[in-house]
Amino acid sequence: MQKVKYLAFMCLSLLVSFGTLAQNGKFNELVWSDEFNGNGAIDPQWWGFDLGTGDNGWGNRELQTYTNQQANVRQSNGNLIIEALKQNGSWTSARVKTQGKFNFTYGRVEFRAKLAPGVGTWPALWMLGESITTKGWPACGEVDVMEYIDRLPGKVQAALHTPSSYGNTQNVGSTQVPDATTAFHVYAAEWTDKDIKFYVDNTLYYTYAPAVRDARTWPFTEDQFLIMNIAVGGNMGSEPTLETNGQKNGVDPSLTNTRMEVDYVRVYQQFQDLKLTGPTLVKPLAQNLTFKASRLANATYTWTLPAGATVVDGHNSPEVIINWGSNSGQVKVEMQHNGQTYSKTMEVKTKAVPSGSSYLIEGFSPFPADRLTPTGGTFDMSQAQDALRIKYNITAPANLPNIVYTLENPLDMTEYPVLAAAVKTLNRSKTVALRLDLLDAAGNLTGGNQVFTLSPLIDDGEFYTYYFDFKEAFGTGAGKVDPASINKIRILINYGLFGKPGQDSLWLDHLSVLKAIPATPNRASHAAASMAASGVKIDWQDRSGNEEGFKVFRSSQFKGTYVEIAALPANAITFTDVAGTRESFYKVQSYNAAGVSDYSNSATVAGVLSAAQEEWLERQFLVYPNPAQQKFTVSYPAQYKVKSLRLFSTTGQEVPLLVSFQKVAKNTAEVQPAVALAEGLYFCHIQTEDALLVKRIFLQRLP
């Protein structure tokens, strides 16, 4: 039995053969095949079934019932087996087809088969027009590449059915194949825009070429699909001498089963351009990936792969098996054929596969400007304190204003369906409305009833982490979002019915995925402090619902160390600190058995800088020169009061300083370490009345 095998050879001049090619030399590219390698059910990607008895025995008074059971149709030892079986006086068989899965116009089709024996049986290898569902039969055209009836031993025929010739077949040719039921032969048809020629083992025995080609004589201008089957009895298969009661049931009474074996089915067409197919999205270190180029006889192939990928089978052939590495890159094939060189390249992305309890998609440091695409509004995007800051101006919410973030590598969310987004805003305009959608590599978009709306919006000026489980929004059918290939996140801002014209700012700190929504409680929000008769009263909003209690923390500085001062029961939303002062800072934390939440926003009677104010303040305080030689200057606006200047090493050790303040149009402070310091990075802490600023400075050795 002949099989196409693509083995690894190291010689670059290897000539690749694909078995016997067409008599018509222009059909030199193998565009589709099924070699039936494997065991069990046939490939559903390519094959479907006709089932049941059809209309009056499939229109031919046939006896069999077609099934999709493996007793009637299966792969076994590299062959397709179609078997007709008689049980309890009734026949079952199979009819397989590529309708809606594979079809073609013009080319050469080959079936290598050993036919089914038995008087009264009727095996066939044929094609039918895809337009049968719209035009009907015979207007769709039918090409019978091979028909065999064992009551006429050794006679193989080809036939065509058209509006001008159907029923009692007129366009027919035949030849003798004495061992058709005991040996494999190649049954082929070559179809051009002028004629259809029929072959057995490359011997031409019939040509259909009508003098006038119109819709009646030549309905062969559109796609045809492939069919293989064994019929039993019927108008053509039945042996008249064995018929009873006027039925077409003339079948050898001793026959209980018969089978047709098909080694392969192949379709060739004229080579036009080098094609390259294979996966465009792979897992890191994926094994046994298949890449295929156009298959031409007497051609040589050279493959080029990205670093880390290796060919494990098929060197210099049109089909290679590759073990991938960790990096994205290009797969390139170069083909030499008849003195011509052809090449084709495809980009292959290595997907990100999460691990651990959570996986960071994007932290916005460095700033991914080239992967952020805005539309539908005016957006000013920048990096602010290792977050994405978005200033927007929306005039037409109905245009669905959004920013699409393209992941650096497509993400496999199959086991990590929960998306987490840390967002902050003050929502001063009361127009902030946010939603996050996922897009897969095919462009399919999450939506419907499963929508990640950031609601209720927490607008207390500190980051709040929102979670959404997309598991119910994923799927594998047509139009469904594939969780294994998520490559974009759409951030809708002030959109649709939920939006209204306005302008505001928001910050996005990170995007992550998790296996499940955390069991720890959400943080409290909108913490506020006010003076009370007996101290400082702290109020907050409960955003959890699954907390077991709250903890209250106090600090003397906004960015200082917060110390727990109270533990409160669940659903408490206020506490009075009798030891508190106007300058005290407070944060609240909720907790349960699973753990503690993030801190709430900071609260103080004196007021806390907003993120935007703090960012602006950072820009007003300058440290220079940087790098400096053991001495540097801090410059800041005259209206600000600096309460202290401190310097720390990267290990947290404080350095004694000599500081000299000068008050001019812009205040300055000359800072010099009291002792010579080792060269390296240091942190200068600048404490103002309402903020702690941290500046990095690199100190060099004195020359």
ABEGO torsion letter per residue (X at the ends): XBBBBBBBBABAABBBBAEBBBABAABABBABBBAGBEBEBBBAAABBBBBEAEBGGGGAGBABBBBABAAABBBBGGBBBBBBBBBGGBBBBBBBBABGABBBBEEBBBBBBBBBBEBGBBBBBBBBBAAAAAAEOAAAEBBBABBBBAABBGBBBBBBBBAABBEBBABBBBBBBAAAAABBBBBBBBBBAABBBBBBGGBBABBBBBABBBAAABABABBBBBBBBBBBEEAAABBAAABBGGBBABBBAABABBBBBBABBBBBBBBABBBBBEBABBBBGBBGBBBBBBBBBGBBBBBBBBBGBBBABGBGBABBBBBBBABBEBBBBBBBBGGBBBBBBBBBBBBBBBBEABBBABAGOBBBAAABBBBGBBBBBBBBGGBBBBBBBBABAAAGBBBBBBBABBBBAAABABBBBBBBBAGAAGABBBBBBBBBAAGBBBEEABBBBBOBBBBAGBBBBBBBBAAAABBABBGBBBAAABABBBBBBGBEAABBBEBBBBBBABBBBBABBBABBBBBBGBBBBBBAAEBBBBBBBABGABAEBBBBBBABAABBBBBABBBBBGBABBBBAABBAABBBBBBBBBAAEBBBBBBBBBAAEBBBAAAAAAAAAABBBOBOBBBGBBBBBBBAABBBABBBBBBAAGBBBBBBBBBBBBABBBBBBBBABBBBBEBBBBBBBBAABBBBBBBBBBBBX
